[in-house]
Amino acid sequence: MTPILPRYVAVQYPTYTEDRQGQSRQCFWLVESLVITLSTGLTLTIPAGFCTDFASVPKLLWWIFPPVGDHILADVVHDYLYASHLLSRADADREFLLLMKHLRPLPRSWVDNHLRYLAVRIFGRGPYARMGQLKR
């Protein structure tokens, strides 16, 4: 099934907040609820006020993998799936790749899509285990 995507993502400018471990983290807050139907047929409503950092890329790598771009919808959905645990980590990561392929179908995006997917598969275990929604 092809995912049904919203036309835009409305967020506030970033603020800094503390995560569950007390570390400062940049956070964009959704201004409006976001409704999306995943490739599995599951319809998600990501509520207004949800916090996302888009792509969690270390600053050192921003010149190769910018954290904001044409993949932000996939990033927001992936963050929500990690925070909510509605899907297993593997399924959330797979959905992330499918959304990126849908949003960025050009052949030049293939390598970037798969490297981002590989990064969440390798480094996502800790964030998935400890992720919970942040509070303002």
Steps between C-alpha positions, in 0.01 A plus 500: 500500500623850417516731803253789508697810592404846624589797281715680757647486849441809718755547779610778733855625496724281713536535871724310733359259754637224720463136408436227757871483582516875570694582183409809299340418167375713211129452447254609231137486619221404260253788472224284348413134527639291219298213353677240290412153378803272497580232244361242747158669487538637855377860525696712746396830649810672631365761742575871499768563762704193404876567520733399217861578421449379143813299417724431802824553313815599690608856409828368364307325220252777411699590188435147366162425659311822576246444780230699315400446139251322279498208744350684802160331480673161521705632794192621691315172446808300602542708817133444584524126441804484728328709771169311485632145444196433279724290277808296576829678444567298183155584360539869592836508321356320197214752486760780517676360192172455311395857575836636389477300175152641443602860581835483317460262206785636289792266435740754655314460832536121510840500675399770751170323580675170564784654703245675725313170535823317581585764762168451683542123485851522649456787748126492577490233769577736791270783387214254438543348846512830688292731281201661659320815407662818630307764691513872445 
